[in-house]
Structures are given as structure tokens and as C-alpha cells.
Amino acid sequence: MDHERIIYIYDYLSRYTDENHDVSISQIQEHLANACNLTRVKNVTIRRDLDRLTAMGNHIVKHNREHNTAYYALIDNGFSGVITVYWTMIINHALH
């Protein structure tokens, strides 16, 4: 389920964020619950997935706003980012 979740997060960011639009962890949680039937995903899990996506070469920016709430956006979400996520998941799955 971890592999599916990170793909859902990537897809959500690629569809709904850019240089001018960002989303909070709670918005990502809501999307995972409603669209993907993934309920009770912890904040730390989503932050870890965002870190993994960044480590895979995706340009994810973080902005802190009111009440020190973090908002995230995927910038330059080209085709190579999807390929990176996909192949990394295949390789990790094959190794385990």
C-alpha cells in the first residue's frame, strides 16, 4: 500500500499544485481518504512520502503560512518525475 499511496500523492500534487497553488498535509489526507479510500494516513507518513518524492528528483517546495502550517507544491512536474517514481517503486518492490 505504501507504493500506491506515494503514487496517489504524486498524482494529486501534479494535478492540483504549481508555482501559485499549494496544498496542506490535511488536504492531502482528505484526498487520500476520499479518492483513494486510504484513511488514517498520519502526518508524518505523508511528510516522509514527500521527502521520498523529493529524493527521487521531484521539485517539491514547502511554504510555511499562518499558524506555522506547511503547504507543499510540485514544481516542474514533467514526465521524468513520473518515470522516476515508477521505476523506483518497481526496483524497491523487486528487492523486497
Stockholm file with secondary structure:
# STOCKHOLM 1.0

chainA/1-96         MDHERIIYIYDYLSRYTDENHDVSISQIQEHLANACNLTRVKNVTIRRDLDRLTAMGNHIVKHNREHNTAYYALIDNGFSGVITVYWTMIINHALH
#=GR chainA/1-96 SS CHHHHHHHHHHHHHHHCBTTBCEEHHHHHHHHHHHHCCCCCCHHHHHHHHHHHHHTTCEEEEEECGGGCEEEEEESCCHHHHHHHHHHHHHHHHHC
#=GC SS_cons        CHHHHHHHHHHHHHHHCBTTBCEEHHHHHHHHHHHHCCCCCCHHHHHHHHHHHHHTTCEEEEEECGGGCEEEEEESCCHHHHHHHHHHHHHHHHHC
//
